[in-house]
Amino acid sequence: MTDTVVTSTAAHGVGLSAAAADKVRSLLAQEGREDLRLRVAVQPGGCSGLIYQLYFDERVLEGDALVDFDGVEVVVDKMSVPYLDGASIDFEDTIQKQGFTIDNPNAGGSCACGDSFS
């Protein structure tokens, strides 16, 4: 039994590319879990002041905003929604780079490592 509390059905402005959705589905299949969602959050930290967090979460908390992308649920907490409005998540799998990327029009600047923004 999970500790899911669905108290909000508000939407957020974060987009998820088809490649990112496919990768999330693949990772969830590897985990053998169908009760997880991709949670995207902004936390204080990093060189530029804020860092992104992407992780799987079984919970939906009060105030969370949730959007379903063809079976892949993306959850954003209420404090992160303004920082992520209009952002898009993609997945790259090239010889030079592999991983999730976030293109965020709200980021005023970022550090050289690319992991934090302001």
C-alpha positions as CSV (number, residue, x, y, z in Angstrom):
1,M,0.0,0.0,0.0
2,T,1.4,3.5,-0.9
3,D,1.0,6.8,0.9
4,T,-0.6,8.5,-2.1
5,V,-2.7,11.5,-1.1
6,V,-4.4,13.0,-4.1
7,T,-5.7,16.4,-3.1
8,S,-4.9,18.5,-6.1
9,T,-5.4,18.1,-9.8
10,A,-3.8,21.4,-10.8
11,A,-1.7,21.3,-13.9
12,H,1.8,22.7,-14.4
13,G,3.6,24.2,-17.4
14,V,6.4,21.6,-17.7
15,G,6.7,19.7,-21.0
16,L,8.0,16.2,-21.5
17,S,9.4,15.2,-24.9
18,A,8.6,11.8,-26.5
19,A,12.2,10.7,-26.0
20,A,12.1,11.6,-22.3
21,A,8.7,9.9,-21.8
22,D,10.0,6.7,-23.5
23,K,13.1,6.7,-21.2
24,V,10.9,7.2,-18.1
25,R,8.7,4.3,-19.2
26,S,11.8,2.1,-19.8
27,L,13.2,3.0,-16.3
28,L,9.9,2.2,-14.7
29,A,9.7,-1.1,-16.5
30,Q,13.2,-2.0,-15.2
31,E,12.0,-1.2,-11.7
32,G,8.9,-3.3,-12.2
33,R,6.8,-0.4,-10.6
34,E,3.7,1.1,-12.1
35,D,2.9,3.3,-9.1
36,L,5.8,5.8,-9.6
37,R,5.7,9.3,-11.1
38,L,8.5,11.5,-12.3
39,R,8.9,14.3,-9.8
40,V,10.6,17.5,-10.9
41,A,11.6,20.0,-8.2
42,V,13.8,23.1,-7.7
43,Q,15.9,23.2,-4.6
44,P,18.3,25.8,-3.2
45,G,21.9,24.8,-3.9
46,G,24.6,24.6,-6.6
47,C,26.9,27.3,-7.9
48,S,24.1,29.5,-9.2
49,G,21.7,29.2,-6.3
50,L,19.1,26.6,-7.5
51,I,19.4,23.0,-8.6
52,Y,17.0,20.7,-10.4
53,Q,15.9,17.4,-8.9
54,L,14.4,14.6,-11.0
55,Y,13.4,11.4,-9.2
56,F,10.7,8.8,-9.0
57,D,8.1,9.3,-6.3
58,E,5.0,7.2,-5.4
59,R,3.4,10.2,-3.6
60,V,1.2,13.0,-4.7
61,L,1.2,15.6,-2.0
62,E,-1.2,18.5,-1.3
63,G,-0.6,21.3,-3.6
64,D,1.3,19.2,-6.2
65,A,0.6,19.9,-9.9
66,L,0.4,16.8,-12.1
67,V,0.3,16.3,-15.8
68,D,-0.1,12.9,-17.6
69,F,2.0,12.5,-20.7
70,D,0.5,9.4,-22.4
71,G,0.9,7.3,-19.2
72,V,3.9,9.1,-17.7
73,E,2.9,11.3,-14.8
74,V,5.0,14.3,-14.1
75,V,4.6,15.9,-10.7
76,V,5.8,19.4,-9.6
77,D,5.5,20.7,-6.1
78,K,3.7,24.0,-5.6
79,M,6.9,25.9,-4.6
80,S,8.7,24.7,-7.8
81,V,5.8,25.4,-10.3
82,P,6.7,29.1,-10.9
83,Y,10.4,28.3,-11.5
84,L,9.6,25.6,-14.0
85,D,6.7,27.1,-15.9
86,G,7.4,26.7,-19.6
87,A,10.4,24.4,-19.0
88,S,10.8,21.3,-21.2
89,I,12.4,18.0,-20.2
90,D,14.2,15.9,-22.9
91,F,16.4,12.9,-22.9
92,E,19.6,12.7,-25.0
93,D,21.4,9.5,-25.9
94,T,24.4,10.4,-28.0
95,I,28.1,9.6,-28.0
96,Q,28.7,12.9,-26.3
97,K,25.9,13.0,-23.8
98,Q,23.4,10.7,-22.2
99,G,20.8,11.9,-19.7
100,F,17.8,14.1,-19.0
101,T,18.1,17.8,-19.9
102,I,15.9,20.7,-18.8
103,D,15.4,23.7,-21.0
104,N,14.1,26.4,-18.7
105,P,13.1,29.8,-20.0
106,N,12.9,31.1,-16.4
107,A,16.6,30.5,-15.8
108,G,18.4,33.9,-15.8
109,G,21.8,32.2,-15.8
110,S,23.5,28.9,-15.2
111,C,26.9,27.7,-14.0
112,A,29.5,26.1,-16.1
113,C,28.6,22.6,-14.9
114,G,25.0,23.1,-16.1
115,D,23.5,21.6,-13.0
116,S,22.3,24.8,-11.4
117,F,20.7,28.0,-12.4
118,S,19.5,31.4,-11.1
